[in-house]
């Protein structure tokens, strides 16, 4: 039995095999091929947080692979409130062939996976978002076949997306420059783990934390995310003040070499990114969104390979 909880858990060989399979699946879908790798399997999607891309891409992906899916929203289970996490995990293990979880606490996800006798997929926690980051790597790889040669700039909060991008940099070797206010830097524990993994894989680390636009230099990709994430609405005024000057706009793009632009969505247009950039010729944001489907199908296939 396998789980998909964090990019740090896998060998580089395994991650590359998933990306190569995603490439095949993307081509197969465009040719209209029917697949049956999940035929006879029913998966539960247990989501405590709202979702557009994650929910739809997983549901479509499961059905395109021949499987079926049951969706369980936040008010239906009451994970850890109405019922103990371990009891839900053990019960669902008797009903379904796998569980995809989108929740708040990463410890809750780990407890659920530890008690489960079927594969568990991390569809987002407050700490990590591995499906998003692996799809992001796939999107970059479509344009840069040699990932070790490129520089990716992340501008924004030190959140779950960034944490998984740190592990992605350590696994795939691209240079990751992180521009964020000092009070919003990523978890020191995650950063240390990513740097240790990078040294193990490449005998070096290419992760750089900066605090000023002037320190950026030329980059191949710029990636941003919302400054005010789900559940942080009370911090909105403070965060808008602290992130002033960190917007991805046309002036910034010109300064840093007109890179490709990425955003995991949903975007707060006019805050972290302007309309002209998000909808512009250098935006690959909707390729990025589409690729969630192909990469997650490859992950699901790998779980039962």
Protein Blocks (a to p, Z undefined) as FASTA:
>chain_A
ZZdfbfklpcfklmmmmmmmmmmmmmmmmnopacfklgoiacddddfbdcfklmmmmmmm
mmmnopacddddfklnogoilpcfklmmmmmmmmmmbdcdddfblmlmmmmmmmpcbdcd
debdfkbcfklmmmmmmmmmmmmmblmlpccddeddddfklmmmmmmmmmnopacddddd
fklcccfklmmmmmmmmmmmnopafbdcdfbfklnopcfbdcdddfbdghilmmmmmmmm
mmgoiaccfklmmmnopaadddebiadehilpcfklmmmmklcklmmmmmmmmmmmmmmm
mmmZZ
